[in-house]
Amino acid sequence: MNEIFTAILETVASVSIHGFELVGMIIIVISGIKGVIRYLRRAPDVRLQLAQGMAMGLEFKLGSEILRTVIVRELSEVALVAAIIAVRAALTFLIHWEIKIEKEGQ
């Protein structure tokens, strides 16, 4: 019974991780394309829009890393996932800080 529950949990977590990673990647790519287009059109808020898109994509990718902690088996894997979470959280914080500064400058 416990093995079945573990297998179901791992499957759901794995599918969810890939789903979050995919959504995050799509958001980042679309934001980048929109950013290039807005830059070429000389839009004044191109930095703000690009930063907001990147922040949203990173939030999804951070969610996938948090879910990844559910299926890790060894302490070394936990350390690696924790490091990835720390880097992505720092990037998200910096982007949100830049968004705040950009909004105040408008």
Jmol script that loads the backbone (N, CA, C; Angstrom):
load data "model"
ATOM      1  N   MET A   1       0.827  -1.194   0.000  1.00  0.00           N
ATOM      2  CA  MET A   1       0.000   0.000   0.000  1.00  0.00           C
ATOM      3  C   MET A   1       0.871   1.259   0.000  1.00  0.00           C
ATOM      4  N   ASN A   2       1.901   1.253   0.837  1.00  0.00           N
ATOM      5  CA  ASN A   2       2.795   2.402   0.935  1.00  0.00           C
ATOM      6  C   ASN A   2       3.556   2.615  -0.372  1.00  0.00           C
ATOM      7  N   GLU A   3       3.935   1.504  -1.024  1.00  0.00           N
ATOM      8  CA  GLU A   3       4.657   1.615  -2.285  1.00  0.00           C
ATOM      9  C   GLU A   3       3.775   2.226  -3.370  1.00  0.00           C
ATOM     10  N   ILE A   4       2.500   1.868  -3.372  1.00  0.00           N
ATOM     11  CA  ILE A   4       1.562   2.411  -4.357  1.00  0.00           C
ATOM     12  C   ILE A   4       1.406   3.914  -4.156  1.00  0.00           C
ATOM     13  N   PHE A   5       1.243   4.319  -2.897  1.00  0.00           N
ATOM     14  CA  PHE A   5       1.108   5.739  -2.581  1.00  0.00           C
ATOM     15  C   PHE A   5       2.364   6.505  -2.990  1.00  0.00           C
ATOM     16  N   THR A   6       3.517   5.938  -2.725  1.00  0.00           N
ATOM     17  CA  THR A   6       4.786   6.579  -3.094  1.00  0.00           C
ATOM     18  C   THR A   6       4.906   6.707  -4.606  1.00  0.00           C
ATOM     19  N   ALA A   7       4.520   5.652  -5.331  1.00  0.00           N
ATOM     20  CA  ALA A   7       4.590   5.682  -6.794  1.00  0.00           C
ATOM     21  C   ALA A   7       3.643   6.740  -7.359  1.00  0.00           C
ATOM     22  N   ILE A   8       2.447   6.833  -6.810  1.00  0.00           N
ATOM     23  CA  ILE A   8       1.483   7.843  -7.260  1.00  0.00           C
ATOM     24  C   ILE A   8       2.011   9.248  -6.975  1.00  0.00           C
ATOM     25  N   LEU A   9       2.541   9.439  -5.779  1.00  0.00           N
ATOM     26  CA  LEU A   9       3.096  10.738  -5.397  1.00  0.00           C
ATOM     27  C   LEU A   9       4.241  11.146  -6.318  1.00  0.00           C
ATOM     28  N   GLU A  10       5.133  10.231  -6.598  1.00  0.00           N
ATOM     29  CA  GLU A  10       6.260  10.527  -7.486  1.00  0.00           C
ATOM     30  C   GLU A  10       5.796  10.846  -8.902  1.00  0.00           C
ATOM     31  N   THR A  11       4.796  10.121  -9.387  1.00  0.00           N
ATOM     32  CA  THR A  11       4.274  10.368 -10.729  1.00  0.00           C
ATOM     33  C   THR A  11       3.609  11.737 -10.821  1.00  0.00           C
ATOM     34  N   VAL A  12       2.763  12.057  -9.854  1.00  0.00           N
ATOM     35  CA  VAL A  12       2.083  13.355  -9.848  1.00  0.00           C
ATOM     36  C   VAL A  12       3.104  14.488  -9.724  1.00  0.00           C
ATOM     37  N   ALA A  13       4.074  14.324  -8.835  1.00  0.00           N
ATOM     38  CA  ALA A  13       5.100  15.347  -8.658  1.00  0.00           C
ATOM     39  C   ALA A  13       5.916  15.519  -9.929  1.00  0.00           C
ATOM     40  N   SER A  14       6.292  14.422 -10.567  1.00  0.00           N
ATOM     41  CA  SER A  14       7.104  14.489 -11.785  1.00  0.00           C
ATOM     42  C   SER A  14       6.352  15.185 -12.912  1.00  0.00           C
ATOM     43  N   VAL A  15       5.101  14.825 -13.111  1.00  0.00           N
ATOM     44  CA  VAL A  15       4.296  15.462 -14.158  1.00  0.00           C
ATOM     45  C   VAL A  15       4.119  16.950 -13.845  1.00  0.00           C
ATOM     46  N   SER A  16       3.862  17.276 -12.589  1.00  0.00           N
ATOM     47  CA  SER A  16       3.686  18.674 -12.187  1.00  0.00           C
ATOM     48  C   SER A  16       4.971  19.470 -12.381  1.00  0.00           C
ATOM     49  N   ILE A  17       6.096  18.875 -12.026  1.00  0.00           N
ATOM     50  CA  ILE A  17       7.393  19.547 -12.204  1.00  0.00           C
ATOM     51  C   ILE A  17       7.603  19.896 -13.672  1.00  0.00           C
ATOM     52  N   HIS A  18       7.385  18.932 -14.552  1.00  0.00           N
ATOM     53  CA  HIS A  18       7.568  19.169 -15.984  1.00  0.00           C
ATOM     54  C   HIS A  18       6.569  20.206 -16.493  1.00  0.00           C
ATOM     55  N   GLY A  19       5.344  20.167 -15.969  1.00  0.00           N
ATOM     56  CA  GLY A  19       4.337  21.154 -16.362  1.00  0.00           C
ATOM     57  C   GLY A  19       4.735  22.565 -15.960  1.00  0.00           C
ATOM     58  N   PHE A  20       5.183  22.729 -14.707  1.00  0.00           N
ATOM     59  CA  PHE A  20       5.616  24.046 -14.248  1.00  0.00           C
ATOM     60  C   PHE A  20       6.831  24.536 -15.031  1.00  0.00           C
ATOM     61  N   GLU A  21       7.775  23.641 -15.280  1.00  0.00           N
ATOM     62  CA  GLU A  21       8.966  24.006 -16.058  1.00  0.00           C
ATOM     63  C   GLU A  21       8.565  24.468 -17.459  1.00  0.00           C
ATOM     64  N   LEU A  22       7.649  23.748 -18.092  1.00  0.00           N
ATOM     65  CA  LEU A  22       7.197  24.092 -19.431  1.00  0.00           C
ATOM     66  C   LEU A  22       6.503  25.449 -19.447  1.00  0.00           C
ATOM     67  N   VAL A  23       5.591  25.669 -18.507  1.00  0.00           N
ATOM     68  CA  VAL A  23       4.873  26.945 -18.446  1.00  0.00           C
ATOM     69  C   VAL A  23       5.853  28.087 -18.208  1.00  0.00           C
ATOM     70  N   GLY A  24       6.792  27.903 -17.276  1.00  0.00           N
ATOM     71  CA  GLY A  24       7.788  28.931 -17.007  1.00  0.00           C
ATOM     72  C   GLY A  24       8.622  29.251 -18.233  1.00  0.00           C
ATOM     73  N   MET A  25       9.036  28.223 -18.943  1.00  0.00           N
ATOM     74  CA  MET A  25       9.846  28.413 -20.143  1.00  0.00           C
ATOM     75  C   MET A  25       9.053  29.153 -21.213  1.00  0.00           C
ATOM     76  N   ILE A  26       7.803  28.778 -21.407  1.00  0.00           N
ATOM     77  CA  ILE A  26       6.962  29.431 -22.413  1.00  0.00           C
ATOM     78  C   ILE A  26       6.785  30.908 -22.077  1.00  0.00           C
ATOM     79  N   ILE A  27       6.522  31.206 -20.803  1.00  0.00           N
ATOM     80  CA  ILE A  27       6.347  32.601 -20.387  1.00  0.00           C
ATOM     81  C   ILE A  27       7.618  33.404 -20.632  1.00  0.00           C
ATOM     82  N   ILE A  28       8.764  32.843 -20.297  1.00  0.00           N
ATOM     83  CA  ILE A  28      10.029  33.554 -20.488  1.00  0.00           C
ATOM     84  C   ILE A  28      10.304  33.790 -21.974  1.00  0.00           C
ATOM     85  N   VAL A  29      10.065  32.783 -22.812  1.00  0.00           N
ATOM     86  CA  VAL A  29      10.294  32.935 -24.257  1.00  0.00           C
ATOM     87  C   VAL A  29       9.349  33.978 -24.847  1.00  0.00           C
ATOM     88  N   ILE A  30       8.071  33.912 -24.500  1.00  0.00           N
ATOM     89  CA  ILE A  30       7.103  34.884 -25.016  1.00  0.00           C
ATOM     90  C   ILE A  30       7.452  36.285 -24.539  1.00  0.00           C
ATOM     91  N   SER A  31       7.845  36.410 -23.273  1.00  0.00           N
ATOM     92  CA  SER A  31       8.234  37.718 -22.746  1.00  0.00           C
ATOM     93  C   SER A  31       9.453  38.263 -23.467  1.00  0.00           C
ATOM     94  N   GLY A  32      10.401  37.396 -23.769  1.00  0.00           N
ATOM     95  CA  GLY A  32      11.584  37.821 -24.513  1.00  0.00           C
ATOM     96  C   GLY A  32      11.247  38.298 -25.911  1.00  0.00           C
ATOM     97  N   ILE A  33      10.386  37.561 -26.597  1.00  0.00           N
ATOM     98  CA  ILE A  33       9.967  37.963 -27.946  1.00  0.00           C
ATOM     99  C   ILE A  33       9.226  39.296 -27.901  1.00  0.00           C
ATOM    100  N   LYS A  34       8.288  39.414 -26.944  1.00  0.00           N
ATOM    101  CA  LYS A  34       7.571  40.686 -26.793  1.00  0.00           C
ATOM    102  C   LYS A  34       8.537  41.815 -26.453  1.00  0.00           C
ATOM    103  N   GLY A  35       9.523  41.523 -25.626  1.00  0.00           N
ATOM    104  CA  GLY A  35      10.504  42.535 -25.256  1.00  0.00           C
ATOM    105  C   GLY A  35      11.290  43.035 -26.454  1.00  0.00           C
ATOM    106  N   VAL A  36      11.695  42.119 -27.322  1.00  0.00           N
ATOM    107  CA  VAL A  36      12.428  42.515 -28.534  1.00  0.00           C
ATOM    108  C   VAL A  36      11.536  43.377 -29.426  1.00  0.00           C
ATOM    109  N   ILE A  37      10.305  42.963 -29.594  1.00  0.00           N
ATOM    110  CA  ILE A  37       9.376  43.731 -30.438  1.00  0.00           C
ATOM    111  C   ILE A  37       9.151  45.123 -29.849  1.00  0.00           C
ATOM    112  N   ARG A  38       8.917  45.189 -28.538  1.00  0.00           N
ATOM    113  CA  ARG A  38       8.683  46.487 -27.889  1.00  0.00           C
ATOM    114  C   ARG A  38       9.948  47.348 -27.936  1.00  0.00           C
ATOM    115  N   TYR A  39      11.104  46.726 -27.846  1.00  0.00           N
ATOM    116  CA  TYR A  39      12.357  47.475 -27.937  1.00  0.00           C
ATOM    117  C   TYR A  39      12.524  48.088 -29.330  1.00  0.00           C
ATOM    118  N   LEU A  40      12.233  47.300 -30.354  1.00  0.00           N
ATOM    119  CA  LEU A  40      12.348  47.791 -31.722  1.00  0.00           C
ATOM    120  C   LEU A  40      11.352  48.917 -32.001  1.00  0.00           C
ATOM    121  N   ARG A  41      10.215  48.884 -31.325  1.00  0.00           N
ATOM    122  CA  ARG A  41       9.208  49.940 -31.480  1.00  0.00           C
ATOM    123  C   ARG A  41       9.476  51.127 -30.554  1.00  0.00           C
ATOM    124  N   ARG A  42      10.555  51.030 -29.781  1.00  0.00           N
ATOM    125  CA  ARG A  42      10.968  52.094 -28.854  1.00  0.00           C
ATOM    126  C   ARG A  42       9.913  52.373 -27.781  1.00  0.00           C
ATOM    127  N   ALA A  43       9.260  51.320 -27.285  1.00  0.00           N
ATOM    128  CA  ALA A  43       8.272  51.475 -26.214  1.00  0.00           C
ATOM    129  C   ALA A  43       8.980  51.920 -24.935  1.00  0.00           C
ATOM    130  N   PRO A  44       8.415  52.888 -24.235  1.00  0.00           N
ATOM    131  CA  PRO A  44       9.100  53.416 -23.044  1.00  0.00           C
ATOM    132  C   PRO A  44       9.124  52.442 -21.862  1.00  0.00           C
ATOM    133  N   ASP A  45       8.176  51.521 -21.826  1.00  0.00           N
ATOM    134  CA  ASP A  45       8.084  50.608 -20.684  1.00  0.00           C
ATOM    135  C   ASP A  45       8.606  49.212 -21.000  1.00  0.00           C
ATOM    136  N   VAL A  46       9.503  49.102 -21.980  1.00  0.00           N
ATOM    137  CA  VAL A  46       9.988  47.792 -22.404  1.00  0.00           C
ATOM    138  C   VAL A  46      10.698  47.062 -21.265  1.00  0.00           C
ATOM    139  N   ARG A  47      11.491  47.774 -20.480  1.00  0.00           N
ATOM    140  CA  ARG A  47      12.213  47.122 -19.372  1.00  0.00           C
ATOM    141  C   ARG A  47      11.244  46.573 -18.320  1.00  0.00           C
ATOM    142  N   LEU A  48      10.221  47.347 -18.018  1.00  0.00           N
ATOM    143  CA  LEU A  48       9.244  46.937 -17.010  1.00  0.00           C
ATOM    144  C   LEU A  48       8.482  45.704 -17.473  1.00  0.00           C
ATOM    145  N   GLN A  49       8.002  45.725 -18.705  1.00  0.00           N
ATOM    146  CA  GLN A  49       7.252  44.590 -19.228  1.00  0.00           C
ATOM    147  C   GLN A  49       8.110  43.335 -19.314  1.00  0.00           C
ATOM    148  N   LEU A  50       9.347  43.493 -19.747  1.00  0.00           N
ATOM    149  CA  LEU A  50      10.251  42.351 -19.843  1.00  0.00           C
ATOM    150  C   LEU A  50      10.554  41.785 -18.458  1.00  0.00           C
ATOM    151  N   ALA A  51      10.818  42.658 -17.502  1.00  0.00           N
ATOM    152  CA  ALA A  51      11.116  42.203 -16.139  1.00  0.00           C
ATOM    153  C   ALA A  51       9.917  41.490 -15.518  1.00  0.00           C
ATOM    154  N   GLN A  52       8.723  42.005 -15.758  1.00  0.00           N
ATOM    155  CA  GLN A  52       7.531  41.349 -15.213  1.00  0.00           C
ATOM    156  C   GLN A  52       7.327  39.964 -15.824  1.00  0.00           C
ATOM    157  N   GLY A  53       7.573  39.833 -17.113  1.00  0.00           N
ATOM    158  CA  GLY A  53       7.464  38.523 -17.764  1.00  0.00           C
ATOM    159  C   GLY A  53       8.495  37.538 -17.242  1.00  0.00           C
ATOM    160  N   MET A  54       9.728  38.011 -17.081  1.00  0.00           N
ATOM    161  CA  MET A  54      10.791  37.154 -16.557  1.00  0.00           C
ATOM    162  C   MET A  54      10.485  36.727 -15.121  1.00  0.00           C
ATOM    163  N   ALA A  55       9.968  37.663 -14.329  1.00  0.00           N
ATOM    164  CA  ALA A  55       9.627  37.335 -12.944  1.00  0.00           C
ATOM    165  C   ALA A  55       8.531  36.270 -12.890  1.00  0.00           C
ATOM    166  N   MET A  56       7.522  36.398 -13.747  1.00  0.00           N
ATOM    167  CA  MET A  56       6.439  35.417 -13.765  1.00  0.00           C
ATOM    168  C   MET A  56       6.962  34.043 -14.178  1.00  0.00           C
ATOM    169  N   GLY A  57       7.801  34.008 -15.204  1.00  0.00           N
ATOM    170  CA  GLY A  57       8.377  32.735 -15.628  1.00  0.00           C
ATOM    171  C   GLY A  57       9.220  32.095 -14.543  1.00  0.00           C
ATOM    172  N   LEU A  58      10.012  32.915 -13.845  1.00  0.00           N
ATOM    173  CA  LEU A  58      10.841  32.392 -12.754  1.00  0.00           C
ATOM    174  C   LEU A  58       9.999  31.875 -11.594  1.00  0.00           C
ATOM    175  N   GLU A  59       8.849  32.481 -11.354  1.00  0.00           N
ATOM    176  CA  GLU A  59       7.959  31.996 -10.289  1.00  0.00           C
ATOM    177  C   GLU A  59       7.506  30.563 -10.583  1.00  0.00           C
ATOM    178  N   PHE A  60       7.168  30.283 -11.826  1.00  0.00           N
ATOM    179  CA  PHE A  60       6.764  28.924 -12.195  1.00  0.00           C
ATOM    180  C   PHE A  60       7.935  27.957 -12.062  1.00  0.00           C
ATOM    181  N   LYS A  61       9.100  28.386 -12.500  1.00  0.00           N
ATOM    182  CA  LYS A  61      10.273  27.518 -12.408  1.00  0.00           C
ATOM    183  C   LYS A  61      10.659  27.284 -10.948  1.00  0.00           C
ATOM    184  N   LEU A  62      10.478  28.286 -10.100  1.00  0.00           N
ATOM    185  CA  LEU A  62      10.728  28.118  -8.672  1.00  0.00           C
ATOM    186  C   LEU A  62       9.734  27.125  -8.081  1.00  0.00           C
ATOM    187  N   GLY A  63       8.498  27.196  -8.518  1.00  0.00           N
ATOM    188  CA  GLY A  63       7.492  26.225  -8.071  1.00  0.00           C
ATOM    189  C   GLY A  63       7.874  24.801  -8.428  1.00  0.00           C
ATOM    190  N   SER A  64       8.443  24.614  -9.598  1.00  0.00           N
ATOM    191  CA  SER A  64       8.859  23.261  -9.998  1.00  0.00           C
ATOM    192  C   SER A  64       9.994  22.756  -9.107  1.00  0.00           C
ATOM    193  N   GLU A  65      10.903  23.655  -8.729  1.00  0.00           N
ATOM    194  CA  GLU A  65      12.007  23.243  -7.843  1.00  0.00           C
ATOM    195  C   GLU A  65      11.496  22.892  -6.456  1.00  0.00           C
ATOM    196  N   ILE A  66      10.517  23.618  -5.977  1.00  0.00           N
ATOM    197  CA  ILE A  66       9.937  23.300  -4.674  1.00  0.00           C
ATOM    198  C   ILE A  66       9.274  21.926  -4.725  1.00  0.00           C
ATOM    199  N   LEU A  67       8.560  21.647  -5.804  1.00  0.00           N
ATOM    200  CA  LEU A  67       7.962  20.315  -5.960  1.00  0.00           C
ATOM    201  C   LEU A  67       9.029  19.232  -6.063  1.00  0.00           C
ATOM    202  N   ARG A  68      10.161  19.569  -6.649  1.00  0.00           N
ATOM    203  CA  ARG A  68      11.243  18.594  -6.809  1.00  0.00           C
ATOM    204  C   ARG A  68      11.730  18.087  -5.445  1.00  0.00           C
ATOM    205  N   THR A  69      11.595  18.900  -4.405  1.00  0.00           N
ATOM    206  CA  THR A  69      12.031  18.472  -3.076  1.00  0.00           C
ATOM    207  C   THR A  69      11.214  17.279  -2.570  1.00  0.00           C
ATOM    208  N   VAL A  70      10.036  17.081  -3.140  1.00  0.00           N
ATOM    209  CA  VAL A  70       9.177  15.969  -2.717  1.00  0.00           C
ATOM    210  C   VAL A  70       9.777  14.627  -3.109  1.00  0.00           C
ATOM    211  N   ILE A  71      10.490  14.590  -4.231  1.00  0.00           N
ATOM    212  CA  ILE A  71      10.939  13.296  -4.754  1.00  0.00           C
ATOM    213  C   ILE A  71      12.437  13.065  -4.609  1.00  0.00           C
ATOM    214  N   VAL A  72      13.154  13.953  -3.917  1.00  0.00           N
ATOM    215  CA  VAL A  72      14.591  13.713  -3.743  1.00  0.00           C
ATOM    216  C   VAL A  72      14.814  12.580  -2.751  1.00  0.00           C
ATOM    217  N   ARG A  73      15.879  11.862  -2.943  1.00  0.00           N
ATOM    218  CA  ARG A  73      16.159  10.677  -2.132  1.00  0.00           C
ATOM    219  C   ARG A  73      17.398  10.816  -1.253  1.00  0.00           C
ATOM    220  N   GLU A  74      18.373  11.601  -1.699  1.00  0.00           N
ATOM    221  CA  GLU A  74      19.641  11.678  -0.976  1.00  0.00           C
ATOM    222  C   GLU A  74      19.913  13.101  -0.526  1.00  0.00           C
ATOM    223  N   LEU A  75      20.751  13.232   0.477  1.00  0.00           N
ATOM    224  CA  LEU A  75      21.094  14.537   1.022  1.00  0.00           C
ATOM    225  C   LEU A  75      21.789  15.418  -0.013  1.00  0.00           C
ATOM    226  N   SER A  76      22.607  14.819  -0.868  1.00  0.00           N
ATOM    227  CA  SER A  76      23.280  15.610  -1.904  1.00  0.00           C
ATOM    228  C   SER A  76      22.266  16.205  -2.882  1.00  0.00           C
ATOM    229  N   GLU A  77      21.205  15.463  -3.175  1.00  0.00           N
ATOM    230  CA  GLU A  77      20.151  15.976  -4.044  1.00  0.00           C
ATOM    231  C   GLU A  77      19.418  17.134  -3.379  1.00  0.00           C
ATOM    232  N   VAL A  78      19.191  17.022  -2.080  1.00  0.00           N
ATOM    233  CA  VAL A  78      18.530  18.096  -1.336  1.00  0.00           C
ATOM    234  C   VAL A  78      19.374  19.361  -1.390  1.00  0.00           C
ATOM    235  N   ALA A  79      20.680  19.218  -1.233  1.00  0.00           N
ATOM    236  CA  ALA A  79      21.575  20.374  -1.277  1.00  0.00           C
ATOM    237  C   ALA A  79      21.547  21.026  -2.655  1.00  0.00           C
ATOM    238  N   LEU A  80      21.544  20.229  -3.705  1.00  0.00           N
ATOM    239  CA  LEU A  80      21.494  20.763  -5.063  1.00  0.00           C
ATOM    240  C   LEU A  80      20.181  21.498  -5.312  1.00  0.00           C
ATOM    241  N   VAL A  81      19.073  20.894  -4.929  1.00  0.00           N
ATOM    242  CA  VAL A  81      17.768  21.535  -5.105  1.00  0.00           C
ATOM    243  C   VAL A  81      17.690  22.821  -4.282  1.00  0.00           C
ATOM    244  N   ALA A  82      18.223  22.790  -3.064  1.00  0.00           N
ATOM    245  CA  ALA A  82      18.221  23.987  -2.212  1.00  0.00           C
ATOM    246  C   ALA A  82      19.038  25.108  -2.853  1.00  0.00           C
ATOM    247  N   ALA A  83      20.157  24.764  -3.449  1.00  0.00           N
ATOM    248  CA  ALA A  83      20.979  25.771  -4.122  1.00  0.00           C
ATOM    249  C   ALA A  83      20.248  26.369  -5.316  1.00  0.00           C
ATOM    250  N   ILE A  84      19.588  25.532  -6.089  1.00  0.00           N
ATOM    251  CA  ILE A  84      18.821  26.018  -7.238  1.00  0.00           C
ATOM    252  C   ILE A  84      17.688  26.921  -6.777  1.00  0.00           C
ATOM    253  N   ILE A  85      16.991  26.523  -5.727  1.00  0.00           N
ATOM    254  CA  ILE A  85      15.909  27.349  -5.177  1.00  0.00           C
ATOM    255  C   ILE A  85      16.454  28.693  -4.714  1.00  0.00           C
ATOM    256  N   ALA A  86      17.605  28.686  -4.038  1.00  0.00           N
ATOM    257  CA  ALA A  86      18.196  29.934  -3.553  1.00  0.00           C
ATOM    258  C   ALA A  86      18.554  30.864  -4.704  1.00  0.00           C
ATOM    259  N   VAL A  87      19.141  30.321  -5.763  1.00  0.00           N
ATOM    260  CA  VAL A  87      19.515  31.148  -6.920  1.00  0.00           C
ATOM    261  C   VAL A  87      18.277  31.711  -7.599  1.00  0.00           C
ATOM    262  N   ARG A  88      17.283  30.882  -7.819  1.00  0.00           N
ATOM    263  CA  ARG A  88      16.065  31.352  -8.488  1.00  0.00           C
ATOM    264  C   ARG A  88      15.307  32.352  -7.616  1.00  0.00           C
ATOM    265  N   ALA A  89      15.289  32.121  -6.314  1.00  0.00           N
ATOM    266  CA  ALA A  89      14.637  33.082  -5.413  1.00  0.00           C
ATOM    267  C   ALA A  89      15.374  34.414  -5.429  1.00  0.00           C
ATOM    268  N   ALA A  90      16.703  34.373  -5.451  1.00  0.00           N
ATOM    269  CA  ALA A  90      17.488  35.610  -5.514  1.00  0.00           C
ATOM    270  C   ALA A  90      17.219  36.349  -6.825  1.00  0.00           C
ATOM    271  N   LEU A  91      17.167  35.627  -7.923  1.00  0.00           N
ATOM    272  CA  LEU A  91      16.867  36.251  -9.212  1.00  0.00           C
ATOM    273  C   LEU A  91      15.476  36.881  -9.205  1.00  0.00           C
ATOM    274  N   THR A  92      14.510  36.166  -8.654  1.00  0.00           N
ATOM    275  CA  THR A  92      13.149  36.689  -8.566  1.00  0.00           C
ATOM    276  C   THR A  92      13.118  37.946  -7.711  1.00  0.00           C
ATOM    277  N   PHE A  93      13.813  37.922  -6.578  1.00  0.00           N
ATOM    278  CA  PHE A  93      13.873  39.098  -5.705  1.00  0.00           C
ATOM    279  C   PHE A  93      14.486  40.284  -6.442  1.00  0.00           C
ATOM    280  N   LEU A  94      15.588  40.061  -7.138  1.00  0.00           N
ATOM    281  CA  LEU A  94      16.245  41.151  -7.867  1.00  0.00           C
ATOM    282  C   LEU A  94      15.360  41.706  -8.977  1.00  0.00           C
ATOM    283  N   ILE A  95      14.662  40.838  -9.671  1.00  0.00           N
ATOM    284  CA  ILE A  95      13.774  41.302 -10.732  1.00  0.00           C
ATOM    285  C   ILE A  95      12.620  42.101 -10.144  1.00  0.00           C
ATOM    286  N   HIS A  96      12.038  41.632  -9.037  1.00  0.00           N
ATOM    287  CA  HIS A  96      10.957  42.387  -8.396  1.00  0.00           C
ATOM    288  C   HIS A  96      11.457  43.744  -7.900  1.00  0.00           C
ATOM    289  N   TRP A  97      12.682  43.776  -7.401  1.00  0.00           N
ATOM    290  CA  TRP A  97      13.277  45.034  -6.953  1.00  0.00           C
ATOM    291  C   TRP A  97      13.443  45.980  -8.135  1.00  0.00           C
ATOM    292  N   GLU A  98      13.906  45.455  -9.265  1.00  0.00           N
ATOM    293  CA  GLU A  98      14.062  46.273 -10.463  1.00  0.00           C
ATOM    294  C   GLU A  98      12.712  46.773 -10.958  1.00  0.00           C
ATOM    295  N   ILE A  99      11.677  45.924 -10.896  1.00  0.00           N
ATOM    296  CA  ILE A  99      10.329  46.331 -11.301  1.00  0.00           C
ATOM    297  C   ILE A  99       9.855  47.487 -10.430  1.00  0.00           C
ATOM    298  N   LYS A 100      10.081  47.384  -9.132  1.00  0.00           N
ATOM    299  CA  LYS A 100       9.670  48.441  -8.205  1.00  0.00           C
ATOM    300  C   LYS A 100      10.369  49.755  -8.552  1.00  0.00           C
ATOM    301  N   ILE A 101      11.659  49.697  -8.792  1.00  0.00           N
ATOM    302  CA  ILE A 101      12.432  50.905  -9.135  1.00  0.00           C
ATOM    303  C   ILE A 101      11.947  51.472 -10.467  1.00  0.00           C
ATOM    304  N   GLU A 102      11.677  50.595 -11.423  1.00  0.00           N
ATOM    305  CA  GLU A 102      11.221  51.041 -12.742  1.00  0.00           C
ATOM    306  C   GLU A 102       9.854  51.706 -12.647  1.00  0.00           C
ATOM    307  N   LYS A 103       8.948  51.155 -11.823  1.00  0.00           N
ATOM    308  CA  LYS A 103       7.622  51.751 -11.647  1.00  0.00           C
ATOM    309  C   LYS A 103       7.721  53.117 -10.967  1.00  0.00           C
ATOM    310  N   GLU A 104       8.624  53.239 -10.004  1.00  0.00           N
ATOM    311  CA  GLU A 104       8.792  54.520  -9.321  1.00  0.00           C
ATOM    312  C   GLU A 104       9.364  55.577 -10.235  1.00  0.00           C
ATOM    313  N   GLY A 105      10.133  55.179 -11.230  1.00  0.00           N
ATOM    314  CA  GLY A 105      10.753  56.116 -12.162  1.00  0.00           C
ATOM    315  C   GLY A 105       9.801  56.628 -13.227  1.00  0.00           C
ATOM    316  N   GLN A 106       8.648  56.003 -13.366  1.00  0.00           N
ATOM    317  CA  GLN A 106       7.706  56.419 -14.423  1.00  0.00           C
ATOM    318  C   GLN A 106       6.850  57.567 -13.975  1.00  0.00           C
TER     319      GLN A 106
END
end "model"
wireframe off; spacefill off
backbone 0.3
color backbone group
